[in-house]
Amino acid sequence: MADIPVKAVEKKIDELIQLCEQLNRENQALKANASSWQQERESLLEKTNLARNKVESMIQRLRALEQES
């Protein structure tokens, strides 16, 4: 009779181990996604800054041409 609670505890422990393993896998996947999004964000920020600099340069050239006229 004492075996039944032990078996139930063993089953619960096995379930918890499986849950921990599943959560660890999900956590690793989420970390990989976060890293990928961070890299993409950095790339987009760099492209945005480059585009901003080009637009500002064009505006300055247009203003210079306007003043020459």
C-alpha positions in Angstrom: 0.0 0.0 0.0 2.9 2.3 0.6 4.0 1.6 -2.9 1.0 3.5 -4.5 2.0 7.0 -3.2 5.6 6.4 -4.1 4.6 5.5 -7.7 2.4 8.6 -7.8 5.3 10.7 -6.7 7.6 9.1 -9.2 5.0 9.8 -11.9 4.7 13.4 -10.9 8.5 13.8 -10.8 8.8 12.3 -14.3 6.1 14.7 -15.5 7.9 17.6 -14.0 11.2 16.5 -15.6 9.5 16.3 -19.0 7.9 19.8 -18.4 11.3 21.2 -17.5 12.9 19.8 -20.6 10.1 21.2 -22.8 10.4 24.6 -21.2 14.1 24.6 -21.7 13.7 23.8 -25.4 11.1 26.6 -25.7 13.4 29.0 -23.8 16.3 28.2 -26.2 14.0 28.8 -29.2 12.8 32.1 -27.8 16.4 33.2 -27.1 17.4 32.3 -30.7 14.4 34.3 -32.0 15.2 37.3 -29.8 18.8 37.2 -31.0 17.6 37.1 -34.6 15.2 40.0 -34.0 18.0 42.0 -32.4 20.3 41.5 -35.3 17.6 42.5 -37.7 16.8 45.6 -35.6 20.4 46.6 -35.7 20.6 46.1 -39.4 17.4 48.2 -39.9 18.7 51.0 -37.7 21.9 51.1 -39.7 20.0 51.3 -43.0 17.8 54.0 -41.5 20.7 56.1 -40.4 22.3 55.7 -43.9 19.1 56.7 -45.6 18.7 59.7 -43.2 22.2 60.9 -44.0 21.6 60.6 -47.7 18.4 62.6 -47.5 20.0 65.3 -45.3 22.8 65.5 -47.9 20.3 65.9 -50.7 18.4 68.6 -48.8 21.6 70.5 -48.3 22.5 70.3 -52.0 19.0 71.5 -53.0 19.3 74.4 -50.6 22.7 75.3 -52.0 21.3 75.1 -55.5 18.3 77.2 -54.5 20.6 79.9 -53.0 22.7 80.0 -56.2 19.6 80.8 -58.3 
